[in-house]
Amino acid sequence: MDVINEIISQSALGSLSKGYKSLVLSVFTSIVLTLFVMLIAIIVNGSQLHFSFGY
């Protein structure tokens, strides 16, 4: 936990209030989790996808 606090304090978030830090970190976490769930969905259902590229 000390490492995470040190990274946050040395980043651009260091000068923000705790409310803004929490908001930024929660938005970042939600984006990362959404991307991870999408990756898992593509891996699981990838064989059923059909791509067609047309001009």
CHARMM-style PDB file with segment names, atoms N, HN, CA, C and O in Angstrom:
ATOM      1  N   MET     1       0.830  -1.196   0.000  1.00  0.00      PROA
ATOM      2  CA  MET     1       0.000   0.000   0.000  1.00  0.00      PROA
ATOM      3  C   MET     1       0.868   1.251   0.000  1.00  0.00      PROA
ATOM      4  O   MET     1       0.479   2.273  -0.565  1.00  0.00      PROA
ATOM      5  N   ASP     2       2.041   1.182   0.628  1.00  0.00      PROA
ATOM      6  HN  ASP     2       2.357   0.352   1.087  1.00  0.00      PROA
ATOM      7  CA  ASP     2       2.934   2.337   0.642  1.00  0.00      PROA
ATOM      8  C   ASP     2       3.409   2.677  -0.763  1.00  0.00      PROA
ATOM      9  O   ASP     2       3.565   3.849  -1.107  1.00  0.00      PROA
ATOM     10  N   VAL     3       3.639   1.650  -1.571  1.00  0.00      PROA
ATOM     11  HN  VAL     3       3.512   0.698  -1.292  1.00  0.00      PROA
ATOM     12  CA  VAL     3       4.101   1.886  -2.937  1.00  0.00      PROA
ATOM     13  C   VAL     3       3.018   2.591  -3.747  1.00  0.00      PROA
ATOM     14  O   VAL     3       3.309   3.528  -4.491  1.00  0.00      PROA
ATOM     15  N   ILE     4       1.779   2.149  -3.608  1.00  0.00      PROA
ATOM     16  HN  ILE     4       1.542   1.389  -3.004  1.00  0.00      PROA
ATOM     17  CA  ILE     4       0.674   2.783  -4.337  1.00  0.00      PROA
ATOM     18  C   ILE     4       0.506   4.233  -3.903  1.00  0.00      PROA
ATOM     19  O   ILE     4       0.307   5.110  -4.744  1.00  0.00      PROA
ATOM     20  N   ASN     5       0.582   4.493  -2.610  1.00  0.00      PROA
ATOM     21  HN  ASN     5       0.744   3.780  -1.927  1.00  0.00      PROA
ATOM     22  CA  ASN     5       0.463   5.871  -2.117  1.00  0.00      PROA
ATOM     23  C   ASN     5       1.607   6.738  -2.625  1.00  0.00      PROA
ATOM     24  O   ASN     5       1.393   7.907  -2.946  1.00  0.00      PROA
ATOM     25  N   GLU     6       2.812   6.194  -2.703  1.00  0.00      PROA
ATOM     26  HN  GLU     6       2.985   5.245  -2.441  1.00  0.00      PROA
ATOM     27  CA  GLU     6       3.964   6.946  -3.210  1.00  0.00      PROA
ATOM     28  C   GLU     6       3.790   7.265  -4.698  1.00  0.00      PROA
ATOM     29  O   GLU     6       4.078   8.379  -5.136  1.00  0.00      PROA
ATOM     30  N   ILE     7       3.321   6.289  -5.464  1.00  0.00      PROA
ATOM     31  HN  ILE     7       3.088   5.384  -5.108  1.00  0.00      PROA
ATOM     32  CA  ILE     7       3.097   6.522  -6.898  1.00  0.00      PROA
ATOM     33  C   ILE     7       2.040   7.600  -7.098  1.00  0.00      PROA
ATOM     34  O   ILE     7       2.209   8.485  -7.937  1.00  0.00      PROA
ATOM     35  N   ILE     8       0.959   7.535  -6.340  1.00  0.00      PROA
ATOM     36  HN  ILE     8       0.822   6.817  -5.658  1.00  0.00      PROA
ATOM     37  CA  ILE     8      -0.109   8.532  -6.472  1.00  0.00      PROA
ATOM     38  C   ILE     8       0.394   9.909  -6.062  1.00  0.00      PROA
ATOM     39  O   ILE     8       0.076  10.901  -6.718  1.00  0.00      PROA
ATOM     40  N   SER     9       1.170   9.986  -4.994  1.00  0.00      PROA
ATOM     41  HN  SER     9       1.429   9.181  -4.461  1.00  0.00      PROA
ATOM     42  CA  SER     9       1.647  11.294  -4.545  1.00  0.00      PROA
ATOM     43  C   SER     9       2.647  11.905  -5.518  1.00  0.00      PROA
ATOM     44  O   SER     9       2.749  13.129  -5.599  1.00  0.00      PROA
ATOM     45  N   GLN    10       3.387  11.083  -6.259  1.00  0.00      PROA
ATOM     46  HN  GLN    10       3.304  10.088  -6.193  1.00  0.00      PROA
ATOM     47  CA  GLN    10       4.357  11.594  -7.226  1.00  0.00      PROA
ATOM     48  C   GLN    10       3.747  11.843  -8.603  1.00  0.00      PROA
ATOM     49  O   GLN    10       4.416  12.392  -9.479  1.00  0.00      PROA
ATOM     50  N   SER    11       2.507  11.455  -8.809  1.00  0.00      PROA
ATOM     51  HN  SER    11       1.964  11.009  -8.098  1.00  0.00      PROA
ATOM     52  CA  SER    11       1.852  11.641 -10.110  1.00  0.00      PROA
ATOM     53  C   SER    11       1.107  12.972 -10.133  1.00  0.00      PROA
ATOM     54  O   SER    11       1.186  13.769  -9.198  1.00  0.00      PROA
ATOM     55  N   ALA    12       0.384  13.185 -11.224  1.00  0.00      PROA
ATOM     56  HN  ALA    12       0.320  12.538 -11.983  1.00  0.00      PROA
ATOM     57  CA  ALA    12      -0.408  14.418 -11.350  1.00  0.00      PROA
ATOM     58  C   ALA    12      -1.564  14.446 -10.355  1.00  0.00      PROA
ATOM     59  O   ALA    12      -2.118  15.512 -10.086  1.00  0.00      PROA
ATOM     60  N   LEU    13      -1.933  13.297  -9.807  1.00  0.00      PROA
ATOM     61  HN  LEU    13      -1.482  12.431 -10.026  1.00  0.00      PROA
ATOM     62  CA  LEU    13      -3.013  13.242  -8.828  1.00  0.00      PROA
ATOM     63  C   LEU    13      -2.581  13.720  -7.447  1.00  0.00      PROA
ATOM     64  O   LEU    13      -3.423  13.962  -6.582  1.00  0.00      PROA
ATOM     65  N   GLY    14      -1.295  13.856  -7.237  1.00  0.00      PROA
ATOM     66  HN  GLY    14      -0.611  13.660  -7.940  1.00  0.00      PROA
ATOM     67  CA  GLY    14      -0.785  14.183  -5.908  1.00  0.00      PROA
ATOM     68  C   GLY    14      -1.317  15.471  -5.329  1.00  0.00      PROA
ATOM     69  O   GLY    14      -1.496  15.579  -4.116  1.00  0.00      PROA
ATOM     70  N   SER    15      -1.575  16.456  -6.184  1.00  0.00      PROA
ATOM     71  HN  SER    15      -1.430  16.368  -7.169  1.00  0.00      PROA
ATOM     72  CA  SER    15      -2.012  17.759  -5.674  1.00  0.00      PROA
ATOM     73  C   SER    15      -3.535  17.867  -5.563  1.00  0.00      PROA
ATOM     74  O   SER    15      -4.042  18.876  -5.073  1.00  0.00      PROA
ATOM     75  N   LEU    16      -4.254  16.869  -5.999  1.00  0.00      PROA
ATOM     76  HN  LEU    16      -3.841  16.050  -6.397  1.00  0.00      PROA
ATOM     77  CA  LEU    16      -5.720  16.923  -5.944  1.00  0.00      PROA
ATOM     78  C   LEU    16      -6.237  16.509  -4.565  1.00  0.00      PROA
ATOM     79  O   LEU    16      -5.522  15.893  -3.774  1.00  0.00      PROA
ATOM     80  N   SER    17      -7.483  16.859  -4.300  1.00  0.00      PROA
ATOM     81  HN  SER    17      -8.064  17.359  -4.943  1.00  0.00      PROA
ATOM     82  CA  SER    17      -8.093  16.473  -3.031  1.00  0.00      PROA
ATOM     83  C   SER    17      -8.434  14.988  -3.050  1.00  0.00      PROA
ATOM     84  O   SER    17      -8.409  14.345  -4.100  1.00  0.00      PROA
ATOM     85  N   LYS    18      -8.752  14.455  -1.877  1.00  0.00      PROA
ATOM     86  HN  LYS    18      -8.772  14.977  -1.024  1.00  0.00      PROA
ATOM     87  CA  LYS    18      -9.051  13.024  -1.777  1.00  0.00      PROA
ATOM     88  C   LYS    18     -10.284  12.635  -2.581  1.00  0.00      PROA
ATOM     89  O   LYS    18     -10.338  11.533  -3.128  1.00  0.00      PROA
ATOM     90  N   GLY    19     -11.259  13.506  -2.662  1.00  0.00      PROA
ATOM     91  HN  GLY    19     -11.215  14.401  -2.219  1.00  0.00      PROA
ATOM     92  CA  GLY    19     -12.461  13.223  -3.438  1.00  0.00      PROA
ATOM     93  C   GLY    19     -12.159  13.055  -4.916  1.00  0.00      PROA
ATOM     94  O   GLY    19     -12.640  12.118  -5.555  1.00  0.00      PROA
ATOM     95  N   TYR    20     -11.351  13.976  -5.462  1.00  0.00      PROA
ATOM     96  HN  TYR    20     -10.960  14.737  -4.943  1.00  0.00      PROA
ATOM     97  CA  TYR    20     -10.985  13.877  -6.872  1.00  0.00      PROA
ATOM     98  C   TYR    20     -10.086  12.677  -7.132  1.00  0.00      PROA
ATOM     99  O   TYR    20     -10.213  12.024  -8.168  1.00  0.00      PROA
ATOM    100  N   LYS    21      -9.182  12.377  -6.208  1.00  0.00      PROA
ATOM    101  HN  LYS    21      -9.079  12.907  -5.366  1.00  0.00      PROA
ATOM    102  CA  LYS    21      -8.326  11.197  -6.359  1.00  0.00      PROA
ATOM    103  C   LYS    21      -9.174   9.932  -6.412  1.00  0.00      PROA
ATOM    104  O   LYS    21      -8.944   9.055  -7.245  1.00  0.00      PROA
ATOM    105  N   SER    22     -10.144   9.847  -5.527  1.00  0.00      PROA
ATOM    106  HN  SER    22     -10.331  10.560  -4.851  1.00  0.00      PROA
ATOM    107  CA  SER    22     -11.021   8.681  -5.505  1.00  0.00      PROA
ATOM    108  C   SER    22     -11.831   8.581  -6.792  1.00  0.00      PROA
ATOM    109  O   SER    22     -11.996   7.491  -7.340  1.00  0.00      PROA
ATOM    110  N   LEU    23     -12.334   9.708  -7.275  1.00  0.00      PROA
ATOM    111  HN  LEU    23     -12.199  10.594  -6.830  1.00  0.00      PROA
ATOM    112  CA  LEU    23     -13.109   9.717  -8.506  1.00  0.00      PROA
ATOM    113  C   LEU    23     -12.263   9.279  -9.698  1.00  0.00      PROA
ATOM    114  O   LEU    23     -12.704   8.453 -10.497  1.00  0.00      PROA
ATOM    115  N   VAL    24     -11.056   9.821  -9.826  1.00  0.00      PROA
ATOM    116  HN  VAL    24     -10.697  10.492  -9.177  1.00  0.00      PROA
ATOM    117  CA  VAL    24     -10.181   9.479 -10.942  1.00  0.00      PROA
ATOM    118  C   VAL    24      -9.786   8.008 -10.875  1.00  0.00      PROA
ATOM    119  O   VAL    24      -9.794   7.317 -11.894  1.00  0.00      PROA
ATOM    120  N   LEU    25      -9.444   7.533  -9.697  1.00  0.00      PROA
ATOM    121  HN  LEU    25      -9.438   8.095  -8.870  1.00  0.00      PROA
ATOM    122  CA  LEU    25      -9.043   6.132  -9.556  1.00  0.00      PROA
ATOM    123  C   LEU    25     -10.209   5.185  -9.812  1.00  0.00      PROA
ATOM    124  O   LEU    25     -10.016   4.109 -10.379  1.00  0.00      PROA
ATOM    125  N   SER    26     -11.407   5.568  -9.404  1.00  0.00      PROA
ATOM    126  HN  SER    26     -11.563   6.441  -8.943  1.00  0.00      PROA
ATOM    127  CA  SER    26     -12.555   4.698  -9.656  1.00  0.00      PROA
ATOM    128  C   SER    26     -12.917   4.673 -11.139  1.00  0.00      PROA
ATOM    129  O   SER    26     -13.299   3.622 -11.653  1.00  0.00      PROA
ATOM    130  N   VAL    27     -12.806   5.799 -11.837  1.00  0.00      PROA
ATOM    131  HN  VAL    27     -12.495   6.653 -11.419  1.00  0.00      PROA
ATOM    132  CA  VAL    27     -13.053   5.822 -13.279  1.00  0.00      PROA
ATOM    133  C   VAL    27     -12.010   4.972 -13.998  1.00  0.00      PROA
ATOM    134  O   VAL    27     -12.353   4.186 -14.880  1.00  0.00      PROA
ATOM    135  N   PHE    28     -10.740   5.126 -13.628  1.00  0.00      PROA
ATOM    136  HN  PHE    28     -10.462   5.765 -12.911  1.00  0.00      PROA
ATOM    137  CA  PHE    28      -9.673   4.324 -14.229  1.00  0.00      PROA
ATOM    138  C   PHE    28      -9.899   2.835 -13.981  1.00  0.00      PROA
ATOM    139  O   PHE    28      -9.740   2.023 -14.892  1.00  0.00      PROA
ATOM    140  N   THR    29     -10.269   2.476 -12.755  1.00  0.00      PROA
ATOM    141  HN  THR    29     -10.399   3.136 -12.015  1.00  0.00      PROA
ATOM    142  CA  THR    29     -10.512   1.073 -12.429  1.00  0.00      PROA
ATOM    143  C   THR    29     -11.689   0.523 -13.214  1.00  0.00      PROA
ATOM    144  O   THR    29     -11.640  -0.609 -13.695  1.00  0.00      PROA
ATOM    145  N   SER    30     -12.746   1.312 -13.348  1.00  0.00      PROA
ATOM    146  HN  SER    30     -12.786   2.232 -12.957  1.00  0.00      PROA
ATOM    147  CA  SER    30     -13.905   0.831 -14.101  1.00  0.00      PROA
ATOM    148  C   SER    30     -13.564   0.646 -15.583  1.00  0.00      PROA
ATOM    149  O   SER    30     -14.053  -0.299 -16.204  1.00  0.00      PROA
ATOM    150  N   ILE    31     -12.747   1.515 -16.159  1.00  0.00      PROA
ATOM    151  HN  ILE    31     -12.350   2.282 -15.654  1.00  0.00      PROA
ATOM    152  CA  ILE    31     -12.334   1.358 -17.552  1.00  0.00      PROA
ATOM    153  C   ILE    31     -11.499   0.102 -17.718  1.00  0.00      PROA
ATOM    154  O   ILE    31     -11.711  -0.660 -18.661  1.00  0.00      PROA
ATOM    155  N   VAL    32     -10.555  -0.125 -16.819  1.00  0.00      PROA
ATOM    156  HN  VAL    32     -10.383   0.494 -16.053  1.00  0.00      PROA
ATOM    157  CA  VAL    32      -9.699  -1.312 -16.904  1.00  0.00      PROA
ATOM    158  C   VAL    32     -10.528  -2.579 -16.741  1.00  0.00      PROA
ATOM    159  O   VAL    32     -10.325  -3.541 -17.482  1.00  0.00      PROA
ATOM    160  N   LEU    33     -11.444  -2.602 -15.803  1.00  0.00      PROA
ATOM    161  HN  LEU    33     -11.609  -1.820 -15.201  1.00  0.00      PROA
ATOM    162  CA  LEU    33     -12.296  -3.782 -15.612  1.00  0.00      PROA
ATOM    163  C   LEU    33     -13.196  -4.032 -16.817  1.00  0.00      PROA
ATOM    164  O   LEU    33     -13.412  -5.183 -17.198  1.00  0.00      PROA
ATOM    165  N   THR    34     -13.719  -2.973 -17.418  1.00  0.00      PROA
ATOM    166  HN  THR    34     -13.544  -2.039 -17.108  1.00  0.00      PROA
ATOM    167  CA  THR    34     -14.543  -3.126 -18.608  1.00  0.00      PROA
ATOM    168  C   THR    34     -13.736  -3.719 -19.759  1.00  0.00      PROA
ATOM    169  O   THR    34     -14.210  -4.613 -20.461  1.00  0.00      PROA
ATOM    170  N   LEU    35     -12.521  -3.222 -19.948  1.00  0.00      PROA
ATOM    171  HN  LEU    35     -12.136  -2.496 -19.378  1.00  0.00      PROA
ATOM    172  CA  LEU    35     -11.662  -3.768 -21.002  1.00  0.00      PROA
ATOM    173  C   LEU    35     -11.306  -5.225 -20.733  1.00  0.00      PROA
ATOM    174  O   LEU    35     -11.243  -6.028 -21.664  1.00  0.00      PROA
ATOM    175  N   PHE    36     -11.075  -5.570 -19.486  1.00  0.00      PROA
ATOM    176  HN  PHE    36     -11.126  -4.918 -18.729  1.00  0.00      PROA
ATOM    177  CA  PHE    36     -10.743  -6.953 -19.137  1.00  0.00      PROA
ATOM    178  C   PHE    36     -11.929  -7.879 -19.403  1.00  0.00      PROA
ATOM    179  O   PHE    36     -11.748  -8.980 -19.922  1.00  0.00      PROA
ATOM    180  N   VAL    37     -13.143  -7.440 -19.052  1.00  0.00      PROA
ATOM    181  HN  VAL    37     -13.290  -6.545 -18.630  1.00  0.00      PROA
ATOM    182  CA  VAL    37     -14.342  -8.246 -19.305  1.00  0.00      PROA
ATOM    183  C   VAL    37     -14.565  -8.397 -20.810  1.00  0.00      PROA
ATOM    184  O   VAL    37     -14.951  -9.471 -21.271  1.00  0.00      PROA
ATOM    185  N   MET    38     -14.327  -7.340 -21.574  1.00  0.00      PROA
ATOM    186  HN  MET    38     -14.013  -6.467 -21.199  1.00  0.00      PROA
ATOM    187  CA  MET    38     -14.465  -7.432 -23.021  1.00  0.00      PROA
ATOM    188  C   MET    38     -13.443  -8.389 -23.616  1.00  0.00      PROA
ATOM    189  O   MET    38     -13.769  -9.136 -24.539  1.00  0.00      PROA
ATOM    190  N   LEU    39     -12.225  -8.385 -23.113  1.00  0.00      PROA
ATOM    191  HN  LEU    39     -11.960  -7.778 -22.363  1.00  0.00      PROA
ATOM    192  CA  LEU    39     -11.205  -9.319 -23.581  1.00  0.00      PROA
ATOM    193  C   LEU    39     -11.603 -10.757 -23.302  1.00  0.00      PROA
ATOM    194  O   LEU    39     -11.458 -11.627 -24.161  1.00  0.00      PROA
ATOM    195  N   ILE    40     -12.105 -11.003 -22.102  1.00  0.00      PROA
ATOM    196  HN  ILE    40     -12.223 -10.296 -21.405  1.00  0.00      PROA
ATOM    197  CA  ILE    40     -12.555 -12.355 -21.752  1.00  0.00      PROA
ATOM    198  C   ILE    40     -13.710 -12.775 -22.660  1.00  0.00      PROA
ATOM    199  O   ILE    40     -13.756 -13.921 -23.109  1.00  0.00      PROA
ATOM    200  N   ALA    41     -14.644 -11.861 -22.934  1.00  0.00      PROA
ATOM    201  HN  ALA    41     -14.607 -10.930 -22.569  1.00  0.00      PROA
ATOM    202  CA  ALA    41     -15.779 -12.178 -23.800  1.00  0.00      PROA
ATOM    203  C   ALA    41     -15.308 -12.502 -25.215  1.00  0.00      PROA
ATOM    204  O   ALA    41     -15.846 -13.409 -25.849  1.00  0.00      PROA
ATOM    205  N   ILE    42     -14.321 -11.781 -25.712  1.00  0.00      PROA
ATOM    206  HN  ILE    42     -13.884 -11.044 -25.197  1.00  0.00      PROA
ATOM    207  CA  ILE    42     -13.797 -12.066 -27.046  1.00  0.00      PROA
ATOM    208  C   ILE    42     -13.071 -13.403 -27.066  1.00  0.00      PROA
ATOM    209  O   ILE    42     -13.200 -14.157 -28.030  1.00  0.00      PROA
ATOM    210  N   ILE    43     -12.319 -13.708 -26.029  1.00  0.00      PROA
ATOM    211  HN  ILE    43     -12.214 -13.095 -25.245  1.00  0.00      PROA
ATOM    212  CA  ILE    43     -11.603 -14.984 -25.973  1.00  0.00      PROA
ATOM    213  C   ILE    43     -12.587 -16.147 -25.921  1.00  0.00      PROA
ATOM    214  O   ILE    43     -12.405 -17.149 -26.612  1.00  0.00      PROA
ATOM    215  N   VAL    44     -13.625 -16.017 -25.107  1.00  0.00      PROA
ATOM    216  HN  VAL    44     -13.773 -15.202 -24.545  1.00  0.00      PROA
ATOM    217  CA  VAL    44     -14.598 -17.104 -24.960  1.00  0.00      PROA
ATOM    218  C   VAL    44     -15.424 -17.276 -26.227  1.00  0.00      PROA
ATOM    219  O   VAL    44     -15.658 -18.406 -26.654  1.00  0.00      PROA
ATOM    220  N   ASN    45     -15.868 -16.189 -26.836  1.00  0.00      PROA
ATOM    221  HN  ASN    45     -15.678 -15.271 -26.489  1.00  0.00      PROA
ATOM    222  CA  ASN    45     -16.781 -16.261 -27.981  1.00  0.00      PROA
ATOM    223  C   ASN    45     -16.090 -15.966 -29.309  1.00  0.00      PROA
ATOM    224  O   ASN    45     -16.768 -15.730 -30.308  1.00  0.00      PROA
ATOM    225  N   GLY    46     -14.786 -15.973 -29.343  1.00  0.00      PROA
ATOM    226  HN  GLY    46     -14.235 -16.165 -28.531  1.00  0.00      PROA
ATOM    227  CA  GLY    46     -14.066 -15.597 -30.553  1.00  0.00      PROA
ATOM    228  C   GLY    46     -14.300 -16.519 -31.727  1.00  0.00      PROA
ATOM    229  O   GLY    46     -14.259 -16.073 -32.873  1.00  0.00      PROA
ATOM    230  N   SER    47     -14.542 -17.780 -31.477  1.00  0.00      PROA
ATOM    231  HN  SER    47     -14.575 -18.142 -30.546  1.00  0.00      PROA
ATOM    232  CA  SER    47     -14.751 -18.716 -32.582  1.00  0.00      PROA
ATOM    233  C   SER    47     -16.089 -18.500 -33.272  1.00  0.00      PROA
ATOM    234  O   SER    47     -16.279 -18.975 -34.392  1.00  0.00      PROA
ATOM    235  N   GLN    48     -17.004 -17.811 -32.651  1.00  0.00      PROA
ATOM    236  HN  GLN    48     -16.850 -17.425 -31.741  1.00  0.00      PROA
ATOM    237  CA  GLN    48     -18.327 -17.578 -33.231  1.00  0.00      PROA
ATOM    238  C   GLN    48     -18.412 -16.261 -33.995  1.00  0.00      PROA
ATOM    239  O   GLN    48     -19.435 -15.976 -34.618  1.00  0.00      PROA
ATOM    240  N   LEU    49     -17.376 -15.471 -33.958  1.00  0.00      PROA
ATOM    241  HN  LEU    49     -16.545 -15.702 -33.452  1.00  0.00      PROA
ATOM    242  CA  LEU    49     -17.386 -14.167 -34.627  1.00  0.00      PROA
ATOM    243  C   LEU    49     -17.066 -14.330 -36.099  1.00  0.00      PROA
ATOM    244  O   LEU    49     -16.231 -15.154 -36.471  1.00  0.00      PROA
ATOM    245  N   HSD    50     -17.733 -13.542 -36.943  1.00  0.00      PROA
ATOM    246  HN  HSD    50     -18.412 -12.872 -36.640  1.00  0.00      PROA
ATOM    247  CA  HSD    50     -17.496 -13.553 -38.379  1.00  0.00      PROA
ATOM    248  C   HSD    50     -17.172 -12.138 -38.815  1.00  0.00      PROA
ATOM    249  O   HSD    50     -17.966 -11.217 -38.627  1.00  0.00      PROA
ATOM    250  N   PHE    51     -16.011 -11.981 -39.391  1.00  0.00      PROA
ATOM    251  HN  PHE    51     -15.366 -12.730 -39.544  1.00  0.00      PROA
ATOM    252  CA  PHE    51     -15.587 -10.676 -39.863  1.00  0.00      PROA
ATOM    253  C   PHE    51     -15.651 -10.631 -41.376  1.00  0.00      PROA
ATOM    254  O   PHE    51     -15.244 -11.578 -42.048  1.00  0.00      PROA
ATOM    255  N   SER    52     -16.154  -9.550 -41.907  1.00  0.00      PROA
ATOM    256  HN  SER    52     -16.485  -8.780 -41.361  1.00  0.00      PROA
ATOM    257  CA  SER    52     -16.117  -9.353 -43.354  1.00  0.00      PROA
ATOM    258  C   SER    52     -15.678  -7.915 -43.616  1.00  0.00      PROA
ATOM    259  O   SER    52     -16.288  -6.961 -43.132  1.00  0.00      PROA
ATOM    260  N   PHE    53     -14.623  -7.789 -44.381  1.00  0.00      PROA
ATOM    261  HN  PHE    53     -14.128  -8.564 -44.774  1.00  0.00      PROA
ATOM    262  CA  PHE    53     -14.096  -6.473 -44.700  1.00  0.00      PROA
ATOM    263  C   PHE    53     -14.452  -6.164 -46.146  1.00  0.00      PROA
ATOM    264  O   PHE    53     -14.068  -6.911 -47.046  1.00  0.00      PROA
ATOM    265  N   GLY    54     -15.157  -5.111 -46.379  1.00  0.00      PROA
ATOM    266  HN  GLY    54     -15.469  -4.504 -45.648  1.00  0.00      PROA
ATOM    267  CA  GLY    54     -15.551  -4.747 -47.721  1.00  0.00      PROA
ATOM    268  C   GLY    54     -15.174  -3.310 -48.022  1.00  0.00      PROA
ATOM    269  O   GLY    54     -15.014  -2.482 -47.126  1.00  0.00      PROA
ATOM    270  N   TYR    55     -15.040  -3.048 -49.273  1.00  0.00      PROA
ATOM    271  HN  TYR    55     -15.170  -3.721 -50.001  1.00  0.00      PROA
ATOM    272  CA  TYR    55     -14.704  -1.691 -49.705  1.00  0.00      PROA
ATOM    273  C   TYR    55     -15.844  -1.120 -50.510  1.00  0.00      PROA
ATOM    274  OT1 TYR    55     -15.765   0.019 -50.971  1.00  0.00      PROA
TER     275      TYR     55
END
